[in-house]
Amino acid sequence: MFFFLSKLLPLFVYPLGLALVLLLVAYRARYHQYELMRLALLTAILLLFLAGNKWVSLGLARSLESQYPPLTTLPQADVIVVLGGGTQPQSPPRTLTELNEAGDRLIYATWLYQQGVADHLLLSGGGFDRVDVEMEAVGMASLLTMFGIPESALWLETESRNTYENALYSAEILEAEGIEEIILVTSAFHMPRSVAIFERQGFTVIPAPADFRATESEWAQWRDGTWQIRLISLLPQASYLEDTTTIVKEYIGLVIYRLRGWA
């Protein structure tokens, strides 16, 4: 039940869900509750405007991504742990597992392996909503073998449904191999929570973040761009609303995991 509620309830505090709740409040307000109706409408509009704003979205992303900057030197460890979330499953009309917007996780992990930083990759991902499709780690493995990584170098964890279970079930595999130090690859915004969880499982973690959203070129558009570019970037866009939602989701996850003692 906790797992179901952890997926359901946050939908109502994400920007779009909360805005819909506010609009429903305004719709249900009676005529003599004009101030309540007005406040709910204005709050919903302001919320969507800010959540869809490029600079709000990038600022929120940077607040998480800056905690673990990119690697400056190549580390050495026994294994690279790659968290799921970077693929779409093979399902008609898709003929292959495909990378999604977080697919940099797999690309970066492949590059690290090719640089010789570890002998094995542990691919962690089962799936909450995967019905009649392959487990995420299986799809990740199929892509990495296409990238030239031998199957003998891949360990698969296929039971996890969330980040906590990524660490919990990966720990069983790693402890059986006597491994205490790992290189951890996930999206940069996801790294603070992921590091905390794996450290709770007793591992020494070398963070190797990928999939950065708040890049220097993005900020340069505001610093060095024309007034037209700045004006357009202030207007709300669906893509930035999605990014803001992703970061808000991550912060909610951090709070919940810390309250439960997982991170």
C-alpha positions, 0 to 999 in steps of 0.5 A: 500500500505504501508503494501505491500511495507513494506514486499516487499522492504526490500527483496532487502536489506536483505543479499540474496536479496542484493547479487542477486541485486549485481550479476545482476549488475555484469551480466549487466555490459558491458565489459568496466565496468570491475571494476564495475563488479569486485566490484559487484561480490566481494561485493556479495561474501563478503556479503554472506560470512559474513551474513552466518558466525556464529559469525556475526549472533550471534553477531548481535542477541546478540546486540538486545537480550542483551537489555532485559535479562531474568527475574530473579524474577517472576512478577505479572500483570493482563495479559500476552501478547503473540505475534504471530510468533511461530506457523505454521497453521493447513493445510494439511497434518498438522493435528494440529497447530505446533510450529516453531523455535520461538515456545518458546514464547508459551512454556514460556508463558505457564510456566509463567501462570502456575507459577501464574504471571497472570490470563489471556493470550492475544494471538495476531496474525492475519496473512498477508499471511494466506489464507484459514487457521485459524488466528494465535491467534486461532491456538495459543489458540488451542495449549495452551488448549492442554498444559492445559490452560483453554479457559476462561483464553485466550483472542484472538486478530485476526486482526493484521498483524505486530507488530504495529498492535499487539499493536494497536489491543491488546490495544483495548482489554486491555483498555476495561478491564482497564489494564495498565500493561502487561507482554510481551512475544516474541522472545528476538531479537524482544523485543526492538521493541515490548516494544517500540510499546506497551509503545507508546500505553500507557502501562507499559511493563514487558519484558519476552523474550524467544527464545534466539539465542545467548546463552552462549553455542554457544559462548563457542564453540569459546572460548573453542572449538578446532581449527577444530570447530572454523574453521568450524564455520567460514564457511558460512552456510544457517542456519546462513544466515537465522538468520542474515536475521532475525536480519537485518529485525528486525533492518530495522523494528526498523528504519521504526517504529521510522520514523513513530513514532510507536516506 
